[in-house]
Amino acid sequence: PLLFLNHEGKSFELAPAVKGSGLAEVLEGRGAAFGDLFNNGKMDVVINQLDGPAVLLRNVSADHNHWVGVKLIGSGTKSPRDAVGAKVFVTANGIRQRADVISGGSFVSQNDMRLHFGLGAATSVEKMEVVWPSGAKQSIAPPQVDRYITVEEGKGILPEKPAEAHGRKR
C-alpha cells in the first residue's frame, strides 16, 4: 500500500515502506476502512484482500500533534440519528477545517463515522459549528483537544461516558 504524509496541506511525502510495517507488503486490496481503532487520535487502516485475511495498518507514529474527534447524533425527526449529511467546521490556530458525515467508504468497507480533525501544534479549538442535514446550524462550545466528544442535534456536547474516557491517553 502507498501512504502519503500530509505536511500542513502544503505538500505530501511518500511514507517509507519500512520492512515489517505493512507498507512494504504487496497486497491485492479490494477495500479499505479508515478510523481510530484504538481511540488514541491516530487514524488506522484495515485493508481487505482478495484472497487473504484483512490487514491492519496500525498508526504507531510518535507525533505529538493534537486532534479532536466528533461523533454526531441527529434528532431522529429533523435529521437522521446517524447524522449522515451533517457538516462540522472546526477552527484552530486560525485554520478552518470541514468534515462531512458520510456512510460507506470503499468496496465492502465502512469507515469510522466519527469525524477526526488534526490540529497540529494547536492546543485549543477556537470555534466549532455543525450544519445538520435538517439545515439547522448549531454553534458548539469549543471542546478540549485530544479527545472525542459526542454532539446531539439541538442539545450540544453530551457528558462523557466512563467507557469513552479510556481513549484520552496517547
C-alpha positions in Angstrom: 0.0 0.0 0.0 1.0 3.6 -0.6 0.7 6.1 2.2 1.4 9.8 1.9 2.1 12.1 4.8 0.4 15.5 4.7 2.6 18.4 5.6 0.1 21.0 6.8 -1.8 20.9 3.5 1.3 22.3 1.7 2.9 19.2 0.4 2.8 15.4 0.6 5.6 12.9 1.2 5.6 9.2 0.5 5.9 7.3 3.8 8.8 4.9 3.7 8.0 1.3 3.2 9.9 0.0 6.2 10.1 -3.8 6.4 7.6 -5.2 8.8 5.4 -2.0 8.8 2.8 -3.4 6.5 3.7 -0.7 3.9 6.3 -3.0 2.4 3.9 -5.8 1.7 2.4 -6.4 -1.7 -1.4 -6.7 -1.2 -4.3 -7.4 -3.5 -6.5 -4.9 -1.7 -10.2 -4.7 -2.5 -11.4 -2.3 0.1 -10.1 -0.1 2.9 -11.8 1.2 6.1 -10.3 4.2 7.9 -10.8 5.0 11.6 -9.3 5.4 15.0 -9.5 1.8 16.1 -7.7 2.4 19.4 -9.3 5.7 20.4 -5.9 7.4 20.6 -6.4 10.1 18.0 -4.4 8.3 15.4 -6.1 7.1 12.2 -5.6 3.4 11.4 -6.5 1.5 8.2 -7.9 -2.0 7.7 -7.4 -3.3 4.1 -9.5 -6.2 2.8 -7.6 -8.5 0.5 -8.9 -10.5 -2.5 -7.7 -14.0 -1.4 -6.3 -13.3 2.1 -7.0 -12.1 5.5 -7.7 -8.4 6.3 -4.6 -6.4 7.1 -4.4 -3.8 9.9 -2.1 -0.8 9.3 -1.9 0.5 12.9 -0.7 4.1 13.3 2.2 3.9 15.7 3.7 7.3 14.7 5.4 9.1 17.5 4.0 12.5 16.6 2.9 14.9 19.3 0.2 16.7 17.3 -3.2 17.5 18.7 -6.6 16.5 17.5 -10.3 16.4 18.3 -12.9 13.8 17.3 -16.6 14.4 16.9 -19.5 11.9 17.0 -22.8 13.4 15.9 -26.3 12.2 16.8 -29.2 13.7 14.8 -32.6 14.4 16.4 -34.2 11.4 14.6 -37.1 13.6 13.4 -35.4 16.6 11.7 -32.1 14.8 10.9 -31.2 11.1 10.8 -29.9 9.7 14.0 -26.6 8.7 12.3 -26.3 12.3 11.1 -25.3 11.4 7.6 -25.1 14.6 5.6 -24.0 16.8 8.5 -21.0 19.1 8.2 -18.7 20.1 11.0 -16.4 23.1 10.9 -13.5 23.4 13.3 -11.2 26.4 13.6 -7.9 26.1 15.4 -4.8 28.4 15.1 -6.9 30.4 12.6 -7.2 27.5 10.2 -10.8 26.4 9.4 -11.4 22.7 8.6 -14.5 20.9 7.4 -15.5 17.3 7.6 -18.8 15.7 6.4 -20.5 12.6 7.9 -20.8 10.0 5.2 -21.8 6.4 5.3 -19.7 3.8 3.5 -16.2 4.1 2.1 -14.6 1.8 -0.4 -15.6 -1.7 -1.6 -17.4 -3.7 1.1 -16.0 -1.3 3.8 -17.3 1.1 6.3 -15.2 4.0 7.7 -15.5 5.2 11.3 -18.4 7.7 11.2 -16.7 9.8 13.9 -15.1 12.9 12.4 -11.4 13.4 13.0 -9.7 16.8 12.9 -5.9 17.0 13.0 -4.9 20.2 14.8 -1.1 20.1 14.5 0.5 22.2 17.2 -2.8 23.9 18.2 -3.6 23.3 21.8 -7.1 24.6 21.7 -10.1 24.9 19.4 -11.3 28.4 18.7 -14.7 27.6 17.1 -16.9 24.6 16.2 -20.0 24.7 14.2 -22.4 21.9 12.9 -24.7 22.2 10.0 -27.2 19.4 10.4 -28.9 17.6 7.5 -32.1 19.4 8.6 -30.4 22.7 7.7 -30.1 23.8 11.3 -26.9 25.5 12.3 -25.5 24.9 15.8 -22.5 26.5 17.4 -20.7 24.2 19.8 -18.7 25.3 22.8 -15.0 24.8 21.9 -14.0 21.3 23.2 -10.7 20.4 24.8 -8.3 18.8 22.5 -7.0 15.2 22.3 -10.4 13.6 23.0 -13.6 12.6 21.4 -16.9 14.4 22.0 -20.5 13.5 21.2 -22.8 16.2 20.0 -26.5 15.8 19.8 -28.6 18.0 17.5 -30.2 20.8 19.5 -28.5 19.8 22.7 -24.8 20.3 22.3 -22.0 18.3 23.8 -23.2 15.3 25.8 -21.5 14.3 29.0 -18.7 11.8 28.6 -19.5 8.2 29.5 -16.9 6.3 31.5 -16.4 3.7 28.7 -15.3 6.6 26.4 -12.7 8.0 28.8 -10.0 5.4 28.2 -9.1 6.8 24.8 -7.6 10.0 26.1 -4.0 9.0 26.8 -1.6 8.8 24.0 
